[in-house]
Amino acid sequence: MMDPKMLAKMGINVETFGDMNAFGDPNWYQAFNNPGYYNETHKSLRALIRPFVDEELMPNIHEWDEAYKIPQEVYQKIGQMGLLPMTVGRPWPKKFAGECPLGYEPDYFHELVLYDELSRTGSGGFLWGLAGGLVIGLPPVLKWATPEVKEKVVAPVLKAEKVICLAITEPMAGSDVAQLRCTAKKEGDFYIVNGEKKWITNGIFADYFTVAVRTGSQKDGMKGLSLLLIEKSMPGVTTRKMKCSGVWSSGTTYITFDDVKVPAKNLIGKENAGFKMIMANFNHERFAICCMTNRFSRVCLEEALKFSSKRKTFGKALIQHDVIRWKLGEMVRQIESTHAWLENLTYQMQTMHHMEATMKLGGSTALLKVQCTKVFEYCA
């Protein structure tokens, strides 16, 4: 093998990062040419997160999953590193988080690097615990809540001092958001909320709920939905942990609202305009899930390559059997092509006006989420 210094003098890219397991990282980590999306700030972010994941998360993540909870101090450490505000979309929420301590204005590729590196843990519970609040629960408050509510909620959540979650899905309505039944009846300066929410990520740990409620009639469909900020401490709010087949530490929750008296000032945005706000949040939510999921697939590939190199059958390593090599090749093909699609989508998010992205990227983000899910299913 030629001396890397000699290769570098010849203009050949020899820059690497990580363990250099085959296809164990995106190809720009492994001496492939930078596709033009990444600069030194993305490299420095990668270098900041990786040792934290290796030293603080990897040794403990299994025990946390088994305990059904990630210690809040872990998220607070991520906040102290200046990373949590990166998860709420662009721009950086300077009013509530101050100037970015990393020394630059993060873009969507920084957010991609953040999720990709944290997802090396292979823990859906850990990542959903992060995303269930900051990625999908907080943005509606940050964008459309009253100044008083923002002042109370946003900064403590960005520091992981408080926890928020998004509560939309119900026992009888999930994907069909327009059919939600949880009601909020206006009585003077309050809304009286009654109903149930199911499969709510982070709900058991949350201090605040961004809740989709019906302020119009059932026949109004999507035109009768609003968003309210409800506090767990309000009388009539009860939560119970749901037993699920996986992602235990994300705190999947069943929530009941029984005549909960919510101040009208806790209305997020305009009454009966909740559906648009929910939809506006979906693209960023899908993007985050795609970043996490494709790295989970890559974790499966990396483990499969390591195991197949050690395990022997019929006198040779598994990786020397044609059918195993074919399977591994299929995993690589799907992961790498999906990551290229993810980078392209990230570029569109980065370069489009927000309104343009909202109009154009719904189908792409939805399809990419399906693609990432199918690849993960294949690799797992």
N, C-alpha and C positions, 0 to 999 in steps of 0.2 A: 504494500500500500504506500502511496506517495505521501511525503511530508505535507501536512495541512498548510504549513507556512509557504511551501513552494506552490501549492495549488492556489493559495490566496494571491500570491504574486502574479499568477497567470490569469487572475480575474475570475477564478472559480469560487463560488459561494461555499464557505466552510463554516458559516455561523450556525451554531446549534444551541438548543435550550432543552433541558429535561434529560430523561434517561435514555433517549434515542432508541426505545423499543420500536420496532417496525410499525408505523402508522399509529403509534401510541399518542401522538399529538398532531395538531394541524401541520400541514407540510411546511409552512413558513418557519416552524420551530426546528425543522430537520434539514437545514441547508438547502431548501428550495428557495427560489427567488420570491421576495416579498411581492404579493399581488398589487401593492400600491395603496392598500387600505390602512396600513399600519406604519407608525413612526416610532421615534424613541420613547415617547410617552406611553405608548401601548406596551413596549418592551419593559419599561420600568414598572408599570403596573403588574405585569405578569411576574416579574422578579420579586415584587412586594408580596403578592398573594401566595405564591407556590410554597415558600418555607412555612408560612402560617398554616396552610392546609396540611403539609407533611408533618409538622411538629405539634400543632394544636388540635387538629381535627381528626386526622387519620387514626391516631392511637385510641380515640375515644368514641368514634362515631357509632360503632356497633353497640356499645353499651348504652349510649343515649337512645338509639332506636329501640333497644330492648326495654328501656325504662319508660318509653312512650313520651319522652320529653327531652328537648335540647335545652340545656341551662341558658337562661336569658343572658347570663354574663358572656356567653360566647358571641351572641349577636351584638352585645355592647362592645366587645373587643373589635369586632368588624367595624362598628360605628366609630370607635376611637381611631381606627386606621383611616378614617375619612371616606369609607366606601359605601355606606348605606344610602346616602342621598343620590348616588349614581343609579339606583334601582327604580326611581320614580319617573324616569323619562327625561326629556330635555325641555328647557335648559336646567342647569344646576339651580336648586332652590335657595339662592343666596340669602333671601330675606329671612329664612328660618334656619339655615345651616351655616351662614357666613360664607366667606370665600372658600373655594375648594382648597383644602390643605395640601393637595398633591401638586399644586402650582400650575394647573392648566384647567381649561374648561373641558370636561369630559364629553365625548361624543358617543354615538351608539356602538362603535367598535370597542371603546373602553368597557361599555356594559357587556358586550359579547365576551370579551376577555375575562371579565369578572365572573360571569356565570359559568363559563367554560372551565376556569380554574377551580372554582368552588365545587363544581360537579364531579371533579376527580374523586371526591369522597364516595361516589356511587350511591348516595343516600337521597332518595326522593323525599323522605321525611324532613331532612335538614333543609333542602332547597325549597320545598313547598312551605316550610315554616317561615322561610325568608320571604318567599314570593307571595304567600297568602295574605300578608299584611302590606308590605311596602310596595310591591309591584301592582297589586290590584285593589287593595283596600284603601290606601292613602291618596292616590292620584285624584279621585273625585273630590275629596275634601280640599286638597291642595289647589285644585283648579276652580271649584265652583262654590265652596262653602262661604259663609259670612266671615268677615274679618275676625269677629269674636271667636267663632269656632276654630278657625285656622290658628289663631293665637294660642288657643288652649291645647290643640291636638297635635299640630304638625311637628313642632320642634321636639317634644318628648318622644314621639314615635321615631323620628329620624335618628335619635340618640339611643333607641331601643330601651328607653326608660319606661315607655308605655307600648302596648301592642294593639294593633288594629286589624280588622279582617273585613272581607267583603261578604255580605250575606244576601244572596240572590236565590239560589236553588231551594225549592220546597218539596215536600213529599209528592205533590201532584203536578209540579211544573219545574222543569229544569232547562233543557235546551229551548223550549217554547216559552221564552221569558214573558211574552205578552199575556200569558194565562196565569200569572201570579195571583195568589188569593190573599196574601197577608195585607190587612187593611189598616189605613190610618185615617181616622175620622177627625176633622177639624172641630175643636170645641174651644172657642175663644182664642187664647194665646198658646194653645197646646194642640198636639195631635194625640189621639188615643189609638194605640197600636195593638192589634190582635192578630195572631197567626203563628205559623211555624216555619222554620228554616232547617234544611237538612243537608248533610255532607259539607258543612262549612269548615273549611281549612282554617286552623288557628283559633277557632271559636272558643275552645275551652280555656285558652290562655289570654284571650283578648280583653282589653279594657274598653275598647270602642268597637262598634259595628257600623259599617256603611251598609245600610239596609234598603233594599228595593221594596217599596210598599205600594199598595193600590189606594190612591187618593180619589180616583174617579170610579165609575161603575165597572162591573165585570165586562159589560158589552163594549166599553171603551177600548178594551184591549191594550195595545201598547201606548195609546194616547192617554191612559189613565194612571200611569205609573210615575212615582216620584222617588227620590232618594232622601233618607233621613240619617242623621248621625245619632245613634242610640248608645248610651253608656250602660255597661254591664251592671253598674251600681243602682240603676233606676229600678224602683219596685215593679215587680211583675216580669222581670227578665230571668229566665232559668236556662241553664246549659247542662248538657250531659254528654260525656265522651262516647263516641261510637266505636264499636269494635270492628276494625277493618282487616282485610287480608294483608295489607302492607302499609307503607309510609306512616308507621305508627306515631313517630315523633312529631308529625305535623299537626296533631290535635284535631282530627275530624270530629265535628260536633253537631248535635241536634239542639236547636234553640227554640224556645217557646216564649212568645210575647203575650202576656195576659193583662189587658187593660193598662198597658205601659203609657204613662203620661210623659210625652216628649215635648219640650218647648218648641214653638213654631220657628224660633231662630235657628234650630238645628236642621231646618230644611236645607238641602244641598241643591243649589241652583233654583230653578223655577218649579212650581207645582205642576205636575203632569208632564214634565219634560225629562223624567228620569230615564226613559228608554234610550234617548239619544246619548245621554251621558254614559250609560252602560255600554252601548255599542262603540262609542268613541274610545273606551278603555280597552276593548277587546284586542286590537291590533298589537298593542304593546305587551299585553298579557301573553298572547300567542308567541310573540317573538321571544320572550323570556323562557317560556316552556320549551320552545324549539332549541334554544341554546343549551339548556340543561339536558334535554333528552338525547340529543345527538352525542353529547359527551358521555352520557351513561352508556350508549351503544359502544363508544370507543373504549370505555372501561371494560366492557364485556369482551371486546376483541383482544385487548391487551392481556387479560387474564387467560383467555382461551389460547393465545399464542404461547404464553409462558407454560401453561399446563401441558399443552400438546408437545412441547419440546422436551418435557421431563418424563411424561408417562409413556411406557413402552407396551406394545402388544405385538405378538407374532415376531419377536426379535428385533423390532425397530420402533423408533419414536412415533407417536401418533401423527406428528406433522409430516412424516415421510409417507403416509398413506394417501393415495390420490384423492379419495373421497373427503378426507379431512382438509387437505390443501384446497380443494374446491370450495368447501364450506367457508374456510377462512378468507379465501379470495372474494367470495360473494359478500362477506361481511365488510371487507375493505371497500369493495366497489360501491356498496350502498352508503357507507358512512362518508366516504370522500365526496361522492356526488352530492349528498345531502348537505354537507358542510359548504360546498361551493354555492349551492342554492341559498343557504343561510347567509353567506357573506354578501351575495348579490342583493338579497332582501334588506340586509343591514345598510348597504350602500344606498338603496332607494329611500329608506327611512332617514338616512343622514342628509341626503341632498334634496329631498322634496320638501315643499312647504307643508306644514302640518295639515292644513285643509286638503291639500292634494293627496297626501299620504292616506288620510282618512277615506277619501273618495276612491282611491285606486287600489289600495293594498289589502282590502278585506279578503278578497278571494285568494290572493297569494299567501297571506299569513295562515288562512284556514287550511289550504292545501299543503303548505309546508308542515303544519302541525300534524296532519294526517301522515305525511311522508315520514316525519321523525318518529312517530308512534309505531308505524309499520316496521321501520328499520330496527327500532329498539326491540320490538317483539321478535323479529327474526334473529337478532344477535343474542338475545337473552335465552 
